[in-house]
């Protein structure tokens, strides 16, 4: 028999309205932040970078045969039975993985160059 404390813990971790609301706010902030035309130049640059991010994530999804999830905005349209929490969790895991990969590349490529330049 499952105790009430375990059920409460499961509810608080996965089904709580707090996590659903937080995921919905994050989806609105990061899923499609430039859905309306913005007049400032920095916003136009941000929109181009956001669009590049969506294209790279979609390309990774296609190349990896679904191993990498697509961008959050695409996940919303492709799979409507996913909750906002699940969508943002998948998007955040890919962000973490890409950040780790890029930092590894920077370390492997830039550190030897930096040591060569400042060794003398």
C-alpha positions as CSV (number, residue, x, y, z in Angstrom):
1,X,0.0,0.0,0.0
2,X,1.3,3.4,-1.0
3,X,1.4,5.9,1.9
4,X,-0.1,9.3,1.7
5,X,3.3,11.0,2.1
6,X,4.6,9.3,-1.0
7,X,1.5,10.3,-3.0
8,X,1.8,13.9,-1.8
9,X,5.5,13.9,-2.8
10,X,4.6,12.6,-6.3
11,X,1.9,15.2,-6.6
12,X,4.2,18.0,-5.5
13,X,6.9,17.0,-7.9
14,X,5.0,16.3,-11.1
15,X,1.3,17.3,-10.9
16,X,1.5,20.5,-8.8
17,X,-0.1,23.6,-10.5
18,X,3.1,25.5,-9.6
19,X,5.2,23.4,-12.0
20,X,2.5,23.7,-14.7
21,X,2.3,27.5,-14.4
22,X,6.1,27.9,-14.2
23,X,6.5,25.7,-17.4
24,X,3.8,27.8,-19.2
25,X,5.5,31.0,-18.3
26,X,8.9,29.6,-19.5
27,X,7.3,28.4,-22.7
28,X,5.9,31.9,-23.4
29,X,9.2,33.5,-22.6
30,X,11.5,31.2,-24.4
31,X,9.3,29.2,-26.8
32,X,8.3,32.1,-29.0
33,X,9.5,35.4,-27.6
34,X,9.4,37.3,-30.8
35,X,5.9,36.4,-32.0
36,X,5.1,40.1,-32.5
37,X,7.1,42.5,-34.6
38,X,9.5,44.5,-32.5
39,X,10.8,47.9,-33.7
40,X,14.2,47.9,-32.0
41,X,17.4,46.7,-33.8
42,X,18.4,44.5,-30.8
43,X,15.0,42.8,-31.0
44,X,15.5,42.1,-34.7
45,X,18.8,40.5,-34.0
46,X,17.2,38.5,-31.1
47,X,14.5,37.3,-33.5
48,X,17.1,36.2,-36.0
49,X,19.1,34.3,-33.3
50,X,15.9,32.7,-32.0
51,X,15.0,31.6,-35.5
52,X,18.5,30.1,-36.0
53,X,18.0,28.3,-32.7
54,X,14.7,26.8,-33.9
55,X,16.3,25.8,-37.2
56,X,19.3,24.1,-35.6
57,X,17.1,22.2,-33.1
58,X,14.8,21.1,-36.0
59,X,17.9,20.0,-38.0
60,X,19.3,18.1,-35.0
61,X,15.9,16.4,-34.6
62,X,15.9,15.3,-38.3
63,X,19.5,14.2,-38.4
64,X,19.4,12.2,-35.2
65,X,16.1,10.5,-36.2
66,X,14.3,11.8,-33.2
67,X,17.0,11.4,-30.6
68,X,17.1,15.1,-30.0
69,X,13.7,16.8,-29.4
70,X,12.7,19.7,-31.6
71,X,12.3,23.2,-30.4
72,X,9.6,23.8,-27.7
73,X,7.3,25.7,-30.1
74,X,7.4,22.8,-32.5
75,X,6.8,20.3,-29.7
76,X,3.6,22.2,-28.8
77,X,2.2,21.8,-32.3
78,X,3.5,18.3,-33.0
79,X,2.4,16.6,-29.8
80,X,-0.6,18.3,-28.1
81,X,-1.0,15.6,-25.4
82,X,2.3,16.6,-23.8
83,X,2.0,18.9,-20.8
84,X,3.8,22.2,-20.7
85,X,6.1,20.8,-18.1
86,X,7.1,17.9,-20.3
87,X,7.7,20.2,-23.3
88,X,9.9,22.5,-21.3
89,X,11.8,19.6,-19.7
90,X,12.7,18.2,-23.1
91,X,13.7,21.6,-24.4
92,X,15.8,22.3,-21.3
93,X,17.5,18.9,-21.5
94,X,18.6,19.7,-25.1
95,X,19.7,23.1,-24.1
96,X,21.9,21.6,-21.3
97,X,23.3,19.0,-23.7
98,X,24.1,21.6,-26.4
99,X,25.7,23.9,-23.8
100,X,27.9,21.1,-22.5
101,X,28.9,20.1,-26.0
102,X,29.8,23.7,-27.0
103,X,31.8,24.2,-23.8
104,X,33.6,21.0,-24.5
105,X,34.5,22.2,-28.0
106,X,35.6,25.6,-26.8
107,X,37.8,23.9,-24.2
108,X,39.3,21.5,-26.7
109,X,39.9,24.1,-29.4
110,X,40.7,27.3,-27.5
111,X,42.7,26.0,-24.6
112,X,45.6,24.6,-26.8
113,X,45.6,27.8,-28.8
114,X,45.7,29.9,-25.7
115,X,48.5,27.9,-24.3
116,X,50.5,28.2,-27.5
117,X,50.1,32.0,-27.6
118,X,51.0,32.6,-23.9
119,X,53.6,29.9,-23.5
120,X,56.4,32.0,-25.0
